[in-house]
Amino acid sequence: MVPNTPPGCVTRFAPSPTGLLHLGHAHAALFAHRAARQAGGRFLLRIEDIDTTRSRPAFAEALVEDLSWLGLDWDGVPRIQSGHFPQYRRTLDTLAGSGLLYPCFCTRGDIAAAVAAQHGTPAHLYPGTCRKLPRSQAEARIAAGLPYALRLDVARAAALTGPLGFTDLLHGPRRCTPEAQGDVVLARKDIPASYHLCVTHDDAAQGVTLVTRGADLLEATDVHRLLQALMGWPEPLYAHHALIAGPDGKRLAKRDQAPTLRALRESGVSAAEVRAMAGFGGCP
């Protein structure tokens, strides 16, 4: 469990309705729920449906039902991210007004070719091709209707904020190196605002004081701390927990057809048994 949970902390579980919940989701939800309840705090539910091409209302309804079946309760009404695009747009406008965003017209193929040409550059790291594009050329491409994403100029942003860090209750104090993530995408044509922007905005808007999530997002927190510092948002505590793995040792994921809570329930497995399978025996 979470050690030294701050009294009255506010946590959240924020799934994306792009498929049915599996045991990994159950572990994350139970972890956040218990952290809040053991501290006399609040547990929030947020539906992160910014990917409008893959999100489905039926999956949102199913996850609410599955969480209730697990025995979880949450405080207040779930926040639906797709209802807050104007707020995310205002954040983007603020960052753009500070000269921290630039349009990127690169396709995945363009990025892969550029990375291959720069030996030693990590495959996931955007090489900054469009960062140096003259403003007149960028405006002409936008006017011509070319699709583009908005990227954060991380080096310029980090120069404004100075050194950053955060406290993780499971991993200890950590120094942030957001430049290791490259110039991350904060918006694109098909997704008006990215995960990085929306999750950081909403944690601040909802008063989340303890962010609990999987250890696979530990490095992403460096970008989130950068956005918090740029926007003057509060710095929460963090707890990046271990991931539930399948029989093959790989973390459970929707794309790998991980057994869903719905399938387990329909096969006769009880909620108590599923909680135990997710590492939380007994009551939530």
Wavefront OBJ file of the C-alpha trace (Angstrom):
o trace
v 0.000 0.000 0.000
v 0.963 3.662 -0.009
v 3.229 4.577 2.928
v 2.788 7.902 4.744
v -0.403 8.779 2.908
v -1.117 12.457 3.671
v -4.249 12.979 5.804
v -7.228 14.032 3.722
v -5.469 13.405 0.401
v -7.418 13.522 -2.866
v -6.728 10.751 -5.396
v -8.283 9.800 -8.715
v -8.698 6.897 -11.109
v -8.737 8.090 -14.712
v -9.349 5.341 -17.289
v -9.822 5.849 -21.029
v -13.073 4.363 -22.418
v -11.362 2.675 -25.368
v -12.040 -0.847 -24.168
v -13.182 -2.865 -21.166
v -11.326 -2.732 -17.852
v -8.913 -5.556 -16.949
v -7.045 -6.595 -13.785
v -4.418 -3.896 -14.285
v -7.136 -1.279 -14.169
v -8.629 -2.922 -11.090
v -5.262 -2.729 -9.318
v -4.848 0.970 -10.190
v -8.390 1.832 -9.103
v -8.160 -0.094 -5.843
v -4.748 1.414 -5.108
v -6.030 4.987 -5.516
v -9.256 4.241 -3.651
v -7.505 2.710 -0.660
v -4.907 5.496 -0.501
v -7.683 8.067 -0.207
v -9.942 6.154 2.130
v -7.190 5.142 4.565
v -6.310 8.843 4.893
v -9.889 10.023 5.269
v -9.630 11.729 1.907
v -11.538 11.833 -1.368
v -11.435 9.452 -4.335
v -12.441 10.839 -7.732
v -13.360 9.164 -11.011
v -12.371 10.807 -14.280
v -13.220 9.531 -17.765
v -10.320 10.416 -20.084
v -12.119 10.317 -23.429
v -10.026 12.891 -25.318
v -9.281 10.316 -28.036
v -12.629 10.793 -29.739
v -11.720 8.374 -32.539
v -11.383 5.398 -30.156
v -13.478 6.290 -27.111
v -16.971 4.821 -26.912
v -19.870 5.752 -24.600
v -20.575 2.046 -24.132
v -17.090 1.527 -22.671
v -17.595 4.507 -20.338
v -20.853 2.988 -19.089
v -19.202 -0.413 -18.710
v -16.296 0.878 -16.631
v -18.648 2.645 -14.213
v -20.598 -0.606 -13.843
v -17.444 -2.697 -13.393
v -16.020 -0.378 -10.734
v -19.297 -0.423 -8.832
v -19.338 -4.221 -9.032
v -15.822 -4.262 -7.545
v -17.237 -2.388 -4.567
v -15.677 0.985 -5.282
v -17.386 4.284 -4.578
v -16.235 7.753 -5.571
v -16.878 11.296 -4.461
v -18.932 13.591 -6.649
v -19.821 13.189 -10.314
v -17.213 11.675 -12.665
v -15.390 14.303 -14.737
v -15.739 13.711 -18.484
v -12.725 15.197 -20.270
v -14.420 15.673 -23.638
v -16.671 18.252 -21.995
v -13.717 20.490 -21.168
v -11.956 21.062 -24.498
v -12.440 24.875 -24.239
v -10.482 24.860 -20.960
v -7.647 22.891 -22.525
v -7.681 25.301 -25.469
v -7.157 28.219 -23.095
v -4.134 26.463 -21.616
v -2.715 25.926 -25.096
v -3.305 29.608 -25.885
v -1.419 30.605 -22.741
v 1.555 28.439 -23.652
v 1.480 29.679 -27.245
v 1.401 33.267 -26.012
v 4.632 32.567 -24.140
v 6.274 31.311 -27.322
v 6.454 27.734 -26.051
v 4.455 25.934 -28.763
v 5.227 25.343 -32.422
v 3.352 23.550 -35.211
v 4.829 20.249 -36.350
v 3.935 18.907 -39.797
v 6.031 15.723 -39.611
v 4.403 12.366 -40.259
v 5.462 9.265 -38.353
v 7.484 8.296 -41.425
v 9.214 11.689 -41.479
v 10.153 11.349 -37.807
v 11.443 7.797 -38.219
v 13.617 8.852 -41.171
v 14.981 11.888 -39.306
v 15.814 9.826 -36.229
v 17.545 7.189 -38.365
v 19.687 9.903 -39.934
v 20.774 11.150 -36.511
v 22.768 8.258 -35.127
v 22.505 7.902 -31.384
v 19.130 9.648 -31.095
v 16.608 7.539 -29.107
v 13.876 6.150 -31.355
v 11.089 7.787 -29.303
v 12.681 11.232 -29.273
v 11.408 13.822 -31.736
v 14.459 15.384 -33.462
v 12.998 18.908 -33.538
v 12.652 19.160 -37.313
v 9.840 21.740 -37.306
v 11.174 23.712 -34.346
v 13.459 25.611 -36.702
v 10.818 26.138 -39.394
v 10.415 29.860 -40.213
v 7.130 31.259 -38.981
v 6.097 32.368 -42.472
v 6.505 28.834 -43.813
v 4.575 27.359 -40.900
v 1.713 29.826 -41.400
v 1.635 29.077 -45.140
v 1.358 25.343 -44.479
v -1.432 25.870 -41.973
v -3.266 28.118 -44.434
v -2.906 25.403 -47.067
v -4.729 22.984 -44.789
v -1.806 20.682 -43.971
v -2.401 18.631 -40.810
v -0.142 19.486 -37.894
v 0.417 18.898 -34.201
v 1.354 21.435 -31.543
v 4.588 20.564 -29.759
v 6.024 22.013 -26.575
v 9.494 23.515 -26.929
v 10.780 21.660 -23.885
v 14.245 23.227 -23.785
v 12.795 26.751 -23.838
v 10.176 25.798 -21.247
v 12.761 24.237 -18.926
v 14.902 27.359 -19.202
v 11.935 29.380 -17.931
v 11.117 27.136 -14.970
v 14.615 26.164 -13.882
v 15.359 22.806 -12.165
v 12.330 20.779 -11.096
v 11.682 17.662 -9.058
v 8.896 15.795 -7.313
v 8.298 13.487 -4.372
v 7.145 9.933 -5.002
v 5.963 8.086 -1.895
v 7.184 4.767 -3.333
v 10.343 5.848 -5.188
v 11.522 8.800 -3.112
v 12.596 12.285 -4.267
v 13.283 12.541 -7.990
v 14.903 15.143 -10.205
v 13.050 15.970 -13.428
v 14.693 15.706 -16.853
v 11.818 16.620 -19.222
v 14.247 17.092 -22.111
v 14.658 13.310 -22.122
v 11.075 13.114 -23.442
v 11.730 15.506 -26.328
v 9.272 18.114 -27.584
v 6.057 16.342 -26.634
v 2.789 16.780 -28.546
v 0.174 18.790 -26.643
v -2.518 18.794 -29.352
v -3.177 17.460 -32.840
v -5.919 17.652 -35.436
v -7.762 14.485 -34.333
v -7.110 15.025 -30.595
v -7.623 18.685 -29.563
v -5.504 18.226 -26.421
v -3.034 15.504 -25.437
v -2.860 13.250 -22.413
v 0.028 15.252 -20.946
v -1.908 18.518 -21.024
v -5.326 17.198 -20.008
v -4.209 15.038 -17.107
v -2.081 17.819 -15.624
v -4.809 20.417 -16.107
v -7.468 18.209 -14.547
v -5.383 17.167 -11.546
v -5.015 20.877 -10.756
v -8.667 21.707 -11.517
v -9.949 18.843 -9.360
v -7.606 19.494 -6.457
v -5.841 16.134 -6.684
v -3.107 16.064 -4.041
v -1.802 12.511 -4.541
v -1.434 11.168 -8.090
v -1.348 7.368 -8.076
v -0.662 5.490 -11.318
v 1.505 2.798 -12.875
v 5.290 2.905 -12.799
v 5.291 3.002 -16.615
v 4.291 6.688 -16.321
v 7.092 7.647 -13.952
v 9.124 9.417 -16.638
v 6.044 11.204 -18.004
v 5.771 12.965 -14.662
v 8.813 15.066 -15.632
v 6.721 16.622 -18.418
v 3.759 17.076 -16.087
v 5.891 18.889 -13.517
v 7.122 21.163 -16.304
v 3.544 22.029 -17.293
v 2.580 22.591 -13.652
v 5.444 25.026 -13.196
v 4.679 26.871 -16.445
v 0.987 27.252 -15.605
v 1.383 27.941 -11.874
v -0.550 24.797 -10.947
v -0.041 23.068 -7.570
v 2.518 20.284 -7.267
v 0.903 17.081 -5.967
v 2.617 14.118 -4.365
v 2.977 10.973 -6.470
v 2.910 7.219 -5.989
v 3.841 5.196 -9.089
v 2.910 1.626 -8.225
v 4.043 -1.643 -9.775
v 2.104 -3.033 -12.726
v 0.087 -6.226 -12.803
v 1.703 -8.712 -15.179
v 0.174 -11.611 -17.089
v 1.448 -15.218 -17.190
v 4.024 -14.184 -19.820
v 5.488 -11.557 -17.495
v 4.289 -8.668 -19.673
v 2.100 -5.963 -18.198
v -1.592 -6.373 -18.861
v -2.846 -4.192 -21.717
v -6.020 -3.810 -23.773
v -4.121 -4.262 -27.032
v -2.877 -7.670 -25.853
v -6.420 -8.866 -25.125
v -5.898 -9.015 -21.356
v -8.785 -10.801 -19.555
v -11.428 -8.197 -18.767
v -13.305 -7.731 -15.515
v -16.506 -8.278 -17.474
v -15.288 -11.670 -18.725
v -14.144 -12.713 -15.253
v -17.499 -11.752 -13.770
v -19.442 -13.586 -16.469
v -17.334 -16.696 -15.865
v -18.461 -16.748 -12.237
v -15.491 -15.093 -10.521
v -16.667 -13.004 -7.565
v -15.766 -9.364 -6.919
v -13.829 -10.422 -3.808
v -11.817 -12.894 -5.877
v -11.049 -10.261 -8.496
v -9.906 -7.839 -5.797
v -7.587 -10.543 -4.473
v -6.293 -11.267 -7.994
v -5.558 -7.533 -8.295
v -3.588 -7.577 -5.046
v -6.300 -6.238 -2.712
v -7.918 -8.994 -0.683
v -10.925 -8.244 1.490
v -12.992 -5.089 1.251
v -11.969 -2.210 -1.066
l 1 2 3 4 5 6 7 8 9 10 11 12 13 14 15 16 17 18 19 20 21 22 23 24 25 26 27 28 29 30 31 32 33 34 35 36 37 38 39 40 41 42 43 44 45 46 47 48 49 50 51 52 53 54 55 56 57 58 59 60 61 62 63 64 65 66 67 68 69 70 71 72 73 74 75 76 77 78 79 80 81 82 83 84 85 86 87 88 89 90 91 92 93 94 95 96 97 98 99 100 101 102 103 104 105 106 107 108 109 110 111 112 113 114 115 116 117 118 119 120 121 122 123 124 125 126 127 128 129 130 131 132 133 134 135 136 137 138 139 140 141 142 143 144 145 146 147 148 149 150 151 152 153 154 155 156 157 158 159 160 161 162 163 164 165 166 167 168 169 170 171 172 173 174 175 176 177 178 179 180 181 182 183 184 185 186 187 188 189 190 191 192 193 194 195 196 197 198 199 200 201 202 203 204 205 206 207 208 209 210 211 212 213 214 215 216 217 218 219 220 221 222 223 224 225 226 227 228 229 230 231 232 233 234 235 236 237 238 239 240 241 242 243 244 245 246 247 248 249 250 251 252 253 254 255 256 257 258 259 260 261 262 263 264 265 266 267 268 269 270 271 272 273 274 275 276 277 278 279 280 281 282 283 284
